[in-house]
Structure formats: structure tokens, C-alpha cells
Amino acid sequence: MIPSANMKLCGRGASMARSPRAVRAHAKCAEMAAAPTLAKRRALAAKLAPMISEMDRKIREHGRATGAGDELSDLRADMLFLLALRGFEVPCQWSFEQCHEYLGG
């Protein structure tokens, strides 16, 4: 599927967000995706790296705290992290590898 200009980016399920934290995160992603220049989108994306890292950490912590175990918690977090990074490929014109390098360290 080729993404259209009006797709929700940064996780593509942005309209399904329910928590205030998720709503704020998706708003920041939408702001990045709507920036008028590639340089501005990339700069805004780089500022989101700490937020992405924090969300990844919290997903792992939550899984362990609710008894999902290490393997399932890490698998779930890894898949959500992958989906989040995929949302930066189109607006930032980065490969997945570049997204991981610039945002996932």
C-alpha cells in the first residue's frame, strides 16, 4: 500500500489513541508530518526520539508488571516500536534503517 498524504502517521492508528499521553504523542507526530519542509520534519522527528524511547520503556515495564513475562513484554514492545518507526519513513524520507538510527539509537 502506498501511503496517501492524508494518512495518519507515527503509528498509523492515531485515531484509535485513548489516553491523554497517547493523544499528545500523536499530536506531536501530526505536527511533524505537517511541517512544510523536509528539514523541519526531520528536525521535529529527532526531537521525538526521547518520547519514543520513553514509550518503549513503559510498554516493557507494563508488560512485566502485569505478568506477561520478559519474552512477551519485549516482543510486544519491539513490534510497537517497529510500527512507530515506520510512521517516520514517508514524512522524513528515511529508510527504516535510518529511522532506527536517528530515532531508536
FENBEL-V359423 format. One record per run of one state. SS is the DSSP state (H for helix, E for strand, - for the rest). FROM is the first residue (numbers start at 1). TO is the last residue. Records with the same first field share a line. If there is no record, write none. Layout:
BEGIN
SS = FROM-TO  FROM-TO
END
This chain:
BEGIN
- = 1-13  17-19  35-37  48-48  66-68  87-88  93-95  105-105
H = 14-16  20-34  38-47  49-65  69-86  89-92  96-104
END
